Amino acid sequence: MPGDFKVLVEWLIEGTRGGRVRAMILLALRERPSNPHRLARMLGLNYRTVTHHLEVLSRHGLVRRLTQGYGAPYVLSDLARARWGEIEESIRRVLGGAGVE
């Protein structure tokens, strides 16, 4: 349902303490597939923090792993790509437009 997706995204990005980190991860993955180590380095975050947020985003269908195993890259899911406009709205509210094009 369209409204449910918007509510989910608002909660994941705007309504929780980790929303800012999830917003940065989504923006990074929009640019290119990345594994957790690369994301951690690129965003200046702890590896465990990144893996936690990737798990949350994956559980809710916004990202997926390209392959299995250690070091597997993540990408935006087809759903996230199709509904990027709604995701971007929440990201703008949280990051103030930083990095959002």
Gaussian input, Z-matrix of N, CA and C with variables (Angstrom, degrees):
# hf/3-21g

backbone

0 1
 N
 C     1     B1
 C     2     B2     1     A1
 N     3     B3     2     A2     1     D1
 C     4     B4     3     A3     2     D2
 C     5     B5     4     A4     3     D3
 N     6     B6     5     A5     4     D4
 C     7     B7     6     A6     5     D5
 C     8     B8     7     A7     6     D6
 N     9     B9     8     A8     7     D7
 C    10    B10     9     A9     8     D8
 C    11    B11    10    A10     9     D9
 N    12    B12    11    A11    10    D10
 C    13    B13    12    A12    11    D11
 C    14    B14    13    A13    12    D12
 N    15    B15    14    A14    13    D13
 C    16    B16    15    A15    14    D14
 C    17    B17    16    A16    15    D15
 N    18    B18    17    A17    16    D16
 C    19    B19    18    A18    17    D17
 C    20    B20    19    A19    18    D18
 N    21    B21    20    A20    19    D19
 C    22    B22    21    A21    20    D20
 C    23    B23    22    A22    21    D21
 N    24    B24    23    A23    22    D22
 C    25    B25    24    A24    23    D23
 C    26    B26    25    A25    24    D24
 N    27    B27    26    A26    25    D25
 C    28    B28    27    A27    26    D26
 C    29    B29    28    A28    27    D27
 N    30    B30    29    A29    28    D28
 C    31    B31    30    A30    29    D29
 C    32    B32    31    A31    30    D30
 N    33    B33    32    A32    31    D31
 C    34    B34    33    A33    32    D32
 C    35    B35    34    A34    33    D33
 N    36    B36    35    A35    34    D34
 C    37    B37    36    A36    35    D35
 C    38    B38    37    A37    36    D36
 N    39    B39    38    A38    37    D37
 C    40    B40    39    A39    38    D38
 C    41    B41    40    A40    39    D39
 N    42    B42    41    A41    40    D40
 C    43    B43    42    A42    41    D41
 C    44    B44    43    A43    42    D42
 N    45    B45    44    A44    43    D43
 C    46    B46    45    A45    44    D44
 C    47    B47    46    A46    45    D45
 N    48    B48    47    A47    46    D46
 C    49    B49    48    A48    47    D47
 C    50    B50    49    A49    48    D48
 N    51    B51    50    A50    49    D49
 C    52    B52    51    A51    50    D50
 C    53    B53    52    A52    51    D51
 N    54    B54    53    A53    52    D52
 C    55    B55    54    A54    53    D53
 C    56    B56    55    A55    54    D54
 N    57    B57    56    A56    55    D55
 C    58    B58    57    A57    56    D56
 C    59    B59    58    A58    57    D57
 N    60    B60    59    A59    58    D58
 C    61    B61    60    A60    59    D59
 C    62    B62    61    A61    60    D60
 N    63    B63    62    A62    61    D61
 C    64    B64    63    A63    62    D62
 C    65    B65    64    A64    63    D63
 N    66    B66    65    A65    64    D64
 C    67    B67    66    A66    65    D65
 C    68    B68    67    A67    66    D66
 N    69    B69    68    A68    67    D67
 C    70    B70    69    A69    68    D68
 C    71    B71    70    A70    69    D69
 N    72    B72    71    A71    70    D70
 C    73    B73    72    A72    71    D71
 C    74    B74    73    A73    72    D72
 N    75    B75    74    A74    73    D73
 C    76    B76    75    A75    74    D74
 C    77    B77    76    A76    75    D75
 N    78    B78    77    A77    76    D76
 C    79    B79    78    A78    77    D77
 C    80    B80    79    A79    78    D78
 N    81    B81    80    A80    79    D79
 C    82    B82    81    A81    80    D80
 C    83    B83    82    A82    81    D81
 N    84    B84    83    A83    82    D82
 C    85    B85    84    A84    83    D83
 C    86    B86    85    A85    84    D84
 N    87    B87    86    A86    85    D85
 C    88    B88    87    A87    86    D86
 C    89    B89    88    A88    87    D87
 N    90    B90    89    A89    88    D88
 C    91    B91    90    A90    89    D89
 C    92    B92    91    A91    90    D90
 N    93    B93    92    A92    91    D91
 C    94    B94    93    A93    92    D92
 C    95    B95    94    A94    93    D93
 N    96    B96    95    A95    94    D94
 C    97    B97    96    A96    95    D95
 C    98    B98    97    A97    96    D96
 N    99    B99    98    A98    97    D97
 C   100   B100    99    A99    98    D98
 C   101   B101   100   A100    99    D99
 N   102   B102   101   A101   100   D100
 C   103   B103   102   A102   101   D101
 C   104   B104   103   A103   102   D102
 N   105   B105   104   A104   103   D103
 C   106   B106   105   A105   104   D104
 C   107   B107   106   A106   105   D105
 N   108   B108   107   A107   106   D106
 C   109   B109   108   A108   107   D107
 C   110   B110   109   A109   108   D108
 N   111   B111   110   A110   109   D109
 C   112   B112   111   A111   110   D110
 C   113   B113   112   A112   111   D111
 N   114   B114   113   A113   112   D112
 C   115   B115   114   A114   113   D113
 C   116   B116   115   A115   114   D114
 N   117   B117   116   A116   115   D115
 C   118   B118   117   A117   116   D116
 C   119   B119   118   A118   117   D117
 N   120   B120   119   A119   118   D118
 C   121   B121   120   A120   119   D119
 C   122   B122   121   A121   120   D120
 N   123   B123   122   A122   121   D121
 C   124   B124   123   A123   122   D122
 C   125   B125   124   A124   123   D123
 N   126   B126   125   A125   124   D124
 C   127   B127   126   A126   125   D125
 C   128   B128   127   A127   126   D126
 N   129   B129   128   A128   127   D127
 C   130   B130   129   A129   128   D128
 C   131   B131   130   A130   129   D129
 N   132   B132   131   A131   130   D130
 C   133   B133   132   A132   131   D131
 C   134   B134   133   A133   132   D132
 N   135   B135   134   A134   133   D133
 C   136   B136   135   A135   134   D134
 C   137   B137   136   A136   135   D135
 N   138   B138   137   A137   136   D136
 C   139   B139   138   A138   137   D137
 C   140   B140   139   A139   138   D138
 N   141   B141   140   A140   139   D139
 C   142   B142   141   A141   140   D140
 C   143   B143   142   A142   141   D141
 N   144   B144   143   A143   142   D142
 C   145   B145   144   A144   143   D143
 C   146   B146   145   A145   144   D144
 N   147   B147   146   A146   145   D145
 C   148   B148   147   A147   146   D146
 C   149   B149   148   A148   147   D147
 N   150   B150   149   A149   148   D148
 C   151   B151   150   A150   149   D149
 C   152   B152   151   A151   150   D150
 N   153   B153   152   A152   151   D151
 C   154   B154   153   A153   152   D152
 C   155   B155   154   A154   153   D153
 N   156   B156   155   A155   154   D154
 C   157   B157   156   A156   155   D155
 C   158   B158   157   A157   156   D156
 N   159   B159   158   A158   157   D157
 C   160   B160   159   A159   158   D158
 C   161   B161   160   A160   159   D159
 N   162   B162   161   A161   160   D160
 C   163   B163   162   A162   161   D161
 C   164   B164   163   A163   162   D162
 N   165   B165   164   A164   163   D163
 C   166   B166   165   A165   164   D164
 C   167   B167   166   A166   165   D165
 N   168   B168   167   A167   166   D166
 C   169   B169   168   A168   167   D167
 C   170   B170   169   A169   168   D168
 N   171   B171   170   A170   169   D169
 C   172   B172   171   A171   170   D170
 C   173   B173   172   A172   171   D171
 N   174   B174   173   A173   172   D172
 C   175   B175   174   A174   173   D173
 C   176   B176   175   A175   174   D174
 N   177   B177   176   A176   175   D175
 C   178   B178   177   A177   176   D176
 C   179   B179   178   A178   177   D177
 N   180   B180   179   A179   178   D178
 C   181   B181   180   A180   179   D179
 C   182   B182   181   A181   180   D180
 N   183   B183   182   A182   181   D181
 C   184   B184   183   A183   182   D182
 C   185   B185   184   A184   183   D183
 N   186   B186   185   A185   184   D184
 C   187   B187   186   A186   185   D185
 C   188   B188   187   A187   186   D186
 N   189   B189   188   A188   187   D187
 C   190   B190   189   A189   188   D188
 C   191   B191   190   A190   189   D189
 N   192   B192   191   A191   190   D190
 C   193   B193   192   A192   191   D191
 C   194   B194   193   A193   192   D192
 N   195   B195   194   A194   193   D193
 C   196   B196   195   A195   194   D194
 C   197   B197   196   A196   195   D195
 N   198   B198   197   A197   196   D196
 C   199   B199   198   A198   197   D197
 C   200   B200   199   A199   198   D198
 N   201   B201   200   A200   199   D199
 C   202   B202   201   A201   200   D200
 C   203   B203   202   A202   201   D201
 N   204   B204   203   A203   202   D202
 C   205   B205   204   A204   203   D203
 C   206   B206   205   A205   204   D204
 N   207   B207   206   A206   205   D205
 C   208   B208   207   A207   206   D206
 C   209   B209   208   A208   207   D207
 N   210   B210   209   A209   208   D208
 C   211   B211   210   A210   209   D209
 C   212   B212   211   A211   210   D210
 N   213   B213   212   A212   211   D211
 C   214   B214   213   A213   212   D212
 C   215   B215   214   A214   213   D213
 N   216   B216   215   A215   214   D214
 C   217   B217   216   A216   215   D215
 C   218   B218   217   A217   216   D216
 N   219   B219   218   A218   217   D217
 C   220   B220   219   A219   218   D218
 C   221   B221   220   A220   219   D219
 N   222   B222   221   A221   220   D220
 C   223   B223   222   A222   221   D221
 C   224   B224   223   A223   222   D222
 N   225   B225   224   A224   223   D223
 C   226   B226   225   A225   224   D224
 C   227   B227   226   A226   225   D225
 N   228   B228   227   A227   226   D226
 C   229   B229   228   A228   227   D227
 C   230   B230   229   A229   228   D228
 N   231   B231   230   A230   229   D229
 C   232   B232   231   A231   230   D230
 C   233   B233   232   A232   231   D231
 N   234   B234   233   A233   232   D232
 C   235   B235   234   A234   233   D233
 C   236   B236   235   A235   234   D234
 N   237   B237   236   A236   235   D235
 C   238   B238   237   A237   236   D236
 C   239   B239   238   A238   237   D237
 N   240   B240   239   A239   238   D238
 C   241   B241   240   A240   239   D239
 C   242   B242   241   A241   240   D240
 N   243   B243   242   A242   241   D241
 C   244   B244   243   A243   242   D242
 C   245   B245   244   A244   243   D243
 N   246   B246   245   A245   244   D244
 C   247   B247   246   A246   245   D245
 C   248   B248   247   A247   246   D246
 N   249   B249   248   A248   247   D247
 C   250   B250   249   A249   248   D248
 C   251   B251   250   A250   249   D249
 N   252   B252   251   A251   250   D250
 C   253   B253   252   A252   251   D251
 C   254   B254   253   A253   252   D252
 N   255   B255   254   A254   253   D253
 C   256   B256   255   A255   254   D254
 C   257   B257   256   A256   255   D255
 N   258   B258   257   A257   256   D256
 C   259   B259   258   A258   257   D257
 C   260   B260   259   A259   258   D258
 N   261   B261   260   A260   259   D259
 C   262   B262   261   A261   260   D260
 C   263   B263   262   A262   261   D261
 N   264   B264   263   A263   262   D262
 C   265   B265   264   A264   263   D263
 C   266   B266   265   A265   264   D264
 N   267   B267   266   A266   265   D265
 C   268   B268   267   A267   266   D266
 C   269   B269   268   A268   267   D267
 N   270   B270   269   A269   268   D268
 C   271   B271   270   A270   269   D269
 C   272   B272   271   A271   270   D270
 N   273   B273   272   A272   271   D271
 C   274   B274   273   A273   272   D272
 C   275   B275   274   A274   273   D273
 N   276   B276   275   A275   274   D274
 C   277   B277   276   A276   275   D275
 C   278   B278   277   A277   276   D276
 N   279   B279   278   A278   277   D277
 C   280   B280   279   A279   278   D278
 C   281   B281   280   A280   279   D279
 N   282   B282   281   A281   280   D280
 C   283   B283   282   A282   281   D281
 C   284   B284   283   A283   282   D282
 N   285   B285   284   A284   283   D283
 C   286   B286   285   A285   284   D284
 C   287   B287   286   A286   285   D285
 N   288   B288   287   A287   286   D286
 C   289   B289   288   A288   287   D287
 C   290   B290   289   A289   288   D288
 N   291   B291   290   A290   289   D289
 C   292   B292   291   A291   290   D290
 C   293   B293   292   A292   291   D291
 N   294   B294   293   A293   292   D292
 C   295   B295   294   A294   293   D293
 C   296   B296   295   A295   294   D294
 N   297   B297   296   A296   295   D295
 C   298   B298   297   A297   296   D296
 C   299   B299   298   A298   297   D297
 N   300   B300   299   A299   298   D298
 C   301   B301   300   A300   299   D299
 C   302   B302   301   A301   300   D300

   B1=1.4480
   B2=1.5224
   B3=1.3198
   B4=1.4646
   B5=1.5231
   B6=1.3219
   B7=1.4606
   B8=1.5139
   B9=1.3319
   B10=1.4556
   B11=1.5239
   B12=1.3208
   B13=1.4617
   B14=1.5224
   B15=1.3069
   B16=1.4691
   B17=1.5317
   B18=1.3122
   B19=1.4706
   B20=1.5234
   B21=1.3342
   B22=1.4614
   B23=1.5246
   B24=1.3168
   B25=1.4676
   B26=1.5281
   B27=1.3091
   B28=1.4750
   B29=1.5207
   B30=1.3198
   B31=1.4601
   B32=1.5276
   B33=1.3471
   B34=1.4710
   B35=1.5202
   B36=1.3238
   B37=1.4660
   B38=1.5260
   B39=1.3078
   B40=1.4653
   B41=1.5203
   B42=1.3318
   B43=1.4519
   B44=1.5092
   B45=1.3177
   B46=1.4600
   B47=1.5294
   B48=1.2964
   B49=1.4648
   B50=1.5245
   B51=1.3240
   B52=1.4597
   B53=1.5171
   B54=1.3048
   B55=1.4528
   B56=1.5186
   B57=1.3029
   B58=1.4786
   B59=1.5359
   B60=1.3191
   B61=1.4684
   B62=1.5271
   B63=1.3333
   B64=1.4631
   B65=1.5290
   B66=1.3181
   B67=1.4676
   B68=1.5266
   B69=1.3236
   B70=1.4661
   B71=1.5270
   B72=1.3246
   B73=1.4664
   B74=1.5254
   B75=1.3175
   B76=1.4565
   B77=1.5287
   B78=1.3164
   B79=1.4653
   B80=1.5219
   B81=1.3161
   B82=1.4677
   B83=1.5274
   B84=1.3242
   B85=1.4588
   B86=1.5233
   B87=1.3051
   B88=1.4653
   B89=1.5235
   B90=1.3261
   B91=1.4694
   B92=1.5238
   B93=1.3393
   B94=1.4702
   B95=1.5209
   B96=1.3293
   B97=1.4669
   B98=1.5298
   B99=1.3050
   B100=1.4664
   B101=1.5179
   B102=1.3276
   B103=1.4579
   B104=1.5321
   B105=1.3184
   B106=1.4623
   B107=1.5305
   B108=1.3347
   B109=1.4679
   B110=1.5240
   B111=1.3014
   B112=1.4617
   B113=1.5316
   B114=1.3298
   B115=1.4665
   B116=1.5314
   B117=1.3298
   B118=1.4650
   B119=1.5274
   B120=1.3278
   B121=1.4742
   B122=1.5256
   B123=1.3127
   B124=1.4525
   B125=1.5350
   B126=1.3160
   B127=1.4618
   B128=1.5315
   B129=1.3311
   B130=1.4563
   B131=1.5240
   B132=1.3306
   B133=1.4574
   B134=1.5173
   B135=1.3133
   B136=1.4457
   B137=1.5291
   B138=1.3291
   B139=1.4605
   B140=1.5335
   B141=1.3177
   B142=1.4730
   B143=1.5264
   B144=1.3083
   B145=1.4607
   B146=1.5202
   B147=1.3228
   B148=1.4654
   B149=1.5255
   B150=1.3298
   B151=1.4644
   B152=1.5308
   B153=1.3146
   B154=1.4663
   B155=1.5271
   B156=1.3174
   B157=1.4643
   B158=1.5325
   B159=1.3193
   B160=1.4669
   B161=1.5282
   B162=1.3252
   B163=1.4692
   B164=1.5208
   B165=1.3221
   B166=1.4666
   B167=1.5274
   B168=1.3287
   B169=1.4654
   B170=1.5254
   B171=1.3091
   B172=1.4549
   B173=1.5251
   B174=1.3036
   B175=1.4726
   B176=1.5252
   B177=1.3389
   B178=1.4597
   B179=1.5272
   B180=1.3265
   B181=1.4561
   B182=1.5147
   B183=1.3420
   B184=1.4598
   B185=1.5241
   B186=1.3242
   B187=1.4619
   B188=1.5237
   B189=1.3218
   B190=1.4696
   B191=1.5188
   B192=1.3308
   B193=1.4654
   B194=1.5215
   B195=1.3239
   B196=1.4620
   B197=1.5213
   B198=1.3259
   B199=1.4587
   B200=1.5194
   B201=1.2972
   B202=1.4627
   B203=1.5252
   B204=1.3195
   B205=1.4571
   B206=1.5150
   B207=1.3103
   B208=1.4590
   B209=1.5250
   B210=1.3117
   B211=1.4555
   B212=1.5165
   B213=1.3234
   B214=1.4659
   B215=1.5209
   B216=1.3253
   B217=1.4644
   B218=1.5305
   B219=1.3058
   B220=1.4614
   B221=1.5175
   B222=1.3256
   B223=1.4645
   B224=1.5240
   B225=1.3217
   B226=1.4555
   B227=1.5250
   B228=1.2986
   B229=1.4652
   B230=1.5305
   B231=1.3133
   B232=1.4647
   B233=1.5266
   B234=1.3216
   B235=1.4631
   B236=1.5274
   B237=1.3370
   B238=1.4576
   B239=1.5239
   B240=1.3098
   B241=1.4692
   B242=1.5295
   B243=1.3259
   B244=1.4618
   B245=1.5274
   B246=1.3277
   B247=1.4695
   B248=1.5291
   B249=1.3300
   B250=1.4603
   B251=1.5255
   B252=1.3143
   B253=1.4639
   B254=1.5190
   B255=1.3155
   B256=1.4632
   B257=1.5339
   B258=1.3131
   B259=1.4682
   B260=1.5218
   B261=1.3164
   B262=1.4622
   B263=1.5267
   B264=1.3197
   B265=1.4706
   B266=1.5240
   B267=1.3252
   B268=1.4667
   B269=1.5191
   B270=1.3335
   B271=1.4621
   B272=1.5231
   B273=1.3163
   B274=1.4737
   B275=1.5137
   B276=1.3172
   B277=1.4692
   B278=1.5271
   B279=1.3307
   B280=1.4637
   B281=1.5278
   B282=1.3246
   B283=1.4723
   B284=1.5251
   B285=1.3002
   B286=1.4584
   B287=1.5109
   B288=1.3154
   B289=1.4666
   B290=1.5135
   B291=1.3169
   B292=1.4600
   B293=1.5247
   B294=1.3005
   B295=1.4425
   B296=1.5107
   B297=1.3281
   B298=1.4568
   B299=1.5117
   B300=1.3217
   B301=1.4658
   B302=1.4964
   A1=110.01
   A2=117.49
   A3=121.20
   A4=114.41
   A5=117.80
   A6=120.80
   A7=112.68
   A8=116.25
   A9=120.67
   A10=111.23
   A11=116.99
   A12=120.12
   A13=110.34
   A14=116.65
   A15=120.69
   A16=110.64
   A17=116.94
   A18=121.41
   A19=110.08
   A20=116.88
   A21=121.22
   A22=110.72
   A23=116.63
   A24=121.08
   A25=110.49
   A26=117.08
   A27=119.67
   A28=110.65
   A29=117.21
   A30=120.16
   A31=110.82
   A32=117.51
   A33=121.11
   A34=112.67
   A35=117.55
   A36=120.32
   A37=112.50
   A38=117.28
   A39=119.82
   A40=114.13
   A41=117.01
   A42=119.77
   A43=116.29
   A44=117.66
   A45=119.46
   A46=110.21
   A47=114.43
   A48=120.50
   A49=112.78
   A50=117.52
   A51=120.97
   A52=113.98
   A53=117.51
   A54=120.90
   A55=114.61
   A56=116.85
   A57=120.60
   A58=110.14
   A59=116.88
   A60=121.25
   A61=109.71
   A62=116.93
   A63=119.65
   A64=111.10
   A65=117.18
   A66=120.82
   A67=110.27
   A68=117.37
   A69=120.93
   A70=111.26
   A71=116.85
   A72=120.90
   A73=110.36
   A74=117.24
   A75=120.55
   A76=111.61
   A77=116.66
   A78=119.65
   A79=111.55
   A80=116.10
   A81=119.95
   A82=110.87
   A83=117.29
   A84=120.59
   A85=112.15
   A86=116.98
   A87=119.14
   A88=110.01
   A89=115.62
   A90=120.89
   A91=112.51
   A92=116.35
   A93=119.79
   A94=111.24
   A95=117.21
   A96=120.13
   A97=109.43
   A98=115.97
   A99=120.14
   A100=109.74
   A101=114.28
   A102=118.31
   A103=108.87
   A104=117.88
   A105=120.28
   A106=114.23
   A107=117.80
   A108=119.49
   A109=111.26
   A110=116.04
   A111=119.97
   A112=110.88
   A113=116.29
   A114=120.17
   A115=110.99
   A116=116.23
   A117=120.30
   A118=111.06
   A119=116.31
   A120=119.98
   A121=111.26
   A122=116.03
   A123=121.65
   A124=111.61
   A125=116.48
   A126=120.64
   A127=113.14
   A128=116.97
   A129=120.49
   A130=112.43
   A131=115.50
   A132=121.00
   A133=110.78
   A134=115.77
   A135=122.77
   A136=109.51
   A137=117.01
   A138=122.69
   A139=111.78
   A140=117.43
   A141=121.01
   A142=111.49
   A143=116.98
   A144=120.78
   A145=109.59
   A146=116.24
   A147=120.69
   A148=110.40
   A149=117.86
   A150=118.97
   A151=111.12
   A152=117.41
   A153=120.42
   A154=110.37
   A155=116.90
   A156=120.14
   A157=112.03
   A158=117.21
   A159=119.56
   A160=110.61
   A161=116.70
   A162=120.29
   A163=110.69
   A164=117.07
   A165=120.91
   A166=110.04
   A167=116.44
   A168=120.66
   A169=111.44
   A170=117.12
   A171=121.97
   A172=110.74
   A173=116.68
   A174=122.32
   A175=111.46
   A176=116.39
   A177=121.09
   A178=112.79
   A179=116.91
   A180=121.17
   A181=117.01
   A182=117.90
   A183=120.03
   A184=113.51
   A185=117.31
   A186=121.26
   A187=108.57
   A188=115.26
   A189=120.19
   A190=108.49
   A191=115.05
   A192=121.70
   A193=108.52
   A194=116.06
   A195=119.69
   A196=111.55
   A197=116.35
   A198=122.34
   A199=108.17
   A200=116.96
   A201=120.84
   A202=108.97
   A203=115.12
   A204=120.28
   A205=113.08
   A206=113.15
   A207=121.82
   A208=110.17
   A209=116.57
   A210=121.24
   A211=114.41
   A212=117.46
   A213=120.71
   A214=110.32
   A215=116.83
   A216=119.72
   A217=112.10
   A218=114.71
   A219=122.83
   A220=108.76
   A221=115.13
   A222=123.10
   A223=107.92
   A224=115.60
   A225=119.32
   A226=108.28
   A227=116.77
   A228=120.88
   A229=109.14
   A230=115.51
   A231=119.96
   A232=110.32
   A233=116.48
   A234=121.05
   A235=110.98
   A236=117.01
   A237=120.63
   A238=111.38
   A239=116.94
   A240=120.35
   A241=111.04
   A242=116.07
   A243=120.61
   A244=112.36
   A245=116.29
   A246=120.82
   A247=111.77
   A248=116.78
   A249=121.20
   A250=112.38
   A251=118.68
   A252=121.04
   A253=112.68
   A254=117.11
   A255=120.85
   A256=111.35
   A257=115.78
   A258=120.27
   A259=109.37
   A260=116.01
   A261=121.24
   A262=111.88
   A263=117.93
   A264=120.61
   A265=110.43
   A266=116.66
   A267=120.41
   A268=111.24
   A269=116.36
   A270=119.97
   A271=110.20
   A272=117.63
   A273=121.23
   A274=111.20
   A275=116.81
   A276=119.68
   A277=111.38
   A278=116.74
   A279=120.30
   A280=111.81
   A281=116.79
   A282=120.50
   A283=112.89
   A284=117.93
   A285=120.72
   A286=113.71
   A287=117.07
   A288=120.63
   A289=113.70
   A290=119.07
   A291=121.52
   A292=110.21
   A293=116.75
   A294=121.51
   A295=115.27
   A296=117.16
   A297=121.54
   A298=108.51
   A299=116.15
   A300=119.44
   A301=110.52
   D1=133.57
   D2=-175.27
   D3=-56.96
   D4=-45.19
   D5=-178.69
   D6=-64.84
   D7=-36.05
   D8=-179.73
   D9=-63.38
   D10=-39.08
   D11=179.59
   D12=-63.10
   D13=-45.29
   D14=-179.75
   D15=-60.87
   D16=-43.31
   D17=178.51
   D18=-62.66
   D19=-43.40
   D20=178.62
   D21=-59.67
   D22=-48.47
   D23=-178.81
   D24=-63.29
   D25=-44.66
   D26=178.57
   D27=-59.70
   D28=-40.91
   D29=179.39
   D30=-67.02
   D31=-46.45
   D32=-177.61
   D33=-64.99
   D34=-33.65
   D35=-174.55
   D36=-103.61
   D37=-41.40
   D38=-175.23
   D39=-99.77
   D40=-26.47
   D41=-169.40
   D42=-100.59
   D43=2.74
   D44=-179.02
   D45=-129.30
   D46=159.77
   D47=-177.91
   D48=-60.35
   D49=-33.32
   D50=-177.69
   D51=-89.55
   D52=7.43
   D53=-176.15
   D54=-59.15
   D55=-38.08
   D56=-179.80
   D57=-63.05
   D58=-42.97
   D59=178.92
   D60=-65.30
   D61=-43.86
   D62=178.96
   D63=-62.61
   D64=-37.00
   D65=177.09
   D66=-62.04
   D67=-44.78
   D68=179.86
   D69=-64.32
   D70=-39.32
   D71=178.68
   D72=-64.58
   D73=-45.43
   D74=179.49
   D75=-61.08
   D76=-42.15
   D77=177.31
   D78=-62.31
   D79=-43.44
   D80=179.94
   D81=-63.23
   D82=-42.41
   D83=-179.14
   D84=-71.85
   D85=-22.90
   D86=175.58
   D87=-66.47
   D88=-31.85
   D89=-179.50
   D90=-77.55
   D91=-41.38
   D92=-178.00
   D93=-167.95
   D94=149.82
   D95=175.30
   D96=-60.50
   D97=143.08
   D98=179.95
   D99=-149.53
   D100=150.21
   D101=173.95
   D102=-92.31
   D103=168.54
   D104=-176.53
   D105=-57.38
   D106=-38.13
   D107=-179.94
   D108=-64.16
   D109=-45.48
   D110=179.53
   D111=-62.49
   D112=-44.18
   D113=178.13
   D114=-60.46
   D115=-43.98
   D116=180.00
   D117=-59.32
   D118=-46.13
   D119=178.74
   D120=-64.37
   D121=-46.94
   D122=-175.87
   D123=-63.53
   D124=-38.16
   D125=-175.88
   D126=-96.16
   D127=-3.81
   D128=179.83
   D129=68.12
   D130=38.08
   D131=-177.91
   D132=-119.67
   D133=163.36
   D134=176.01
   D135=-71.36
   D136=140.97
   D137=179.93
   D138=-54.84
   D139=-45.32
   D140=-178.74
   D141=-64.67
   D142=-34.82
   D143=176.52
   D144=-63.18
   D145=-46.23
   D146=-179.56
   D147=-63.43
   D148=-45.58
   D149=-178.58
   D150=-63.75
   D151=-37.03
   D152=176.95
   D153=-60.16
   D154=-48.53
   D155=-176.93
   D156=-70.17
   D157=-32.85
   D158=174.01
   D159=-63.85
   D160=-38.79
   D161=177.61
   D162=-63.79
   D163=-42.63
   D164=178.52
   D165=-62.27
   D166=-48.56
   D167=-179.81
   D168=-63.34
   D169=-37.56
   D170=178.77
   D171=-67.43
   D172=-45.32
   D173=-179.90
   D174=-58.15
   D175=-31.26
   D176=-178.79
   D177=-98.35
   D178=8.51
   D179=171.43
   D180=80.91
   D181=18.32
   D182=-178.71
   D183=-95.94
   D184=-23.26
   D185=175.70
   D186=-134.87
   D187=162.43
   D188=175.53
   D189=-147.75
   D190=156.75
   D191=176.21
   D192=-84.36
   D193=140.76
   D194=176.76
   D195=-75.43
   D196=-36.23
   D197=178.44
   D198=-139.85
   D199=175.44
   D200=177.57
   D201=-100.09
   D202=163.53
   D203=175.46
   D204=102.09
   D205=170.90
   D206=-178.38
   D207=-61.21
   D208=133.48
   D209=176.68
   D210=81.46
   D211=8.26
   D212=-179.35
   D213=-65.03
   D214=135.88
   D215=179.28
   D216=-76.34
   D217=150.71
   D218=175.01
   D219=-107.79
   D220=152.62
   D221=175.71
   D222=-138.27
   D223=164.39
   D224=171.18
   D225=-65.96
   D226=144.26
   D227=176.68
   D228=-73.54
   D229=165.58
   D230=175.85
   D231=-60.11
   D232=-38.25
   D233=178.17
   D234=-61.27
   D235=-46.20
   D236=-179.64
   D237=-63.55
   D238=-39.63
   D239=177.78
   D240=-65.05
   D241=-42.64
   D242=-178.80
   D243=-67.44
   D244=-30.60
   D245=-176.18
   D246=-112.76
   D247=27.07
   D248=-175.03
   D249=-56.20
   D250=-35.82
   D251=-179.32
   D252=-55.80
   D253=-42.36
   D254=179.05
   D255=-69.73
   D256=-38.50
   D257=177.63
   D258=-64.65
   D259=-45.04
   D260=-178.33
   D261=-61.32
   D262=-36.63
   D263=177.50
   D264=-57.77
   D265=-46.94
   D266=179.80
   D267=-66.46
   D268=-40.12
   D269=178.73
   D270=-61.24
   D271=-43.25
   D272=178.67
   D273=-59.80
   D274=-41.46
   D275=-179.25
   D276=-66.10
   D277=-34.75
   D278=-177.19
   D279=-83.65
   D280=-43.17
   D281=-176.31
   D282=-97.05
   D283=-4.63
   D284=179.36
   D285=67.97
   D286=29.24
   D287=178.77
   D288=86.96
   D289=-3.91
   D290=-179.45
   D291=-64.40
   D292=117.80
   D293=176.73
   D294=81.04
   D295=-5.09
   D296=-179.69
   D297=-92.60
   D298=123.88
   D299=179.88
   D300=-112.64

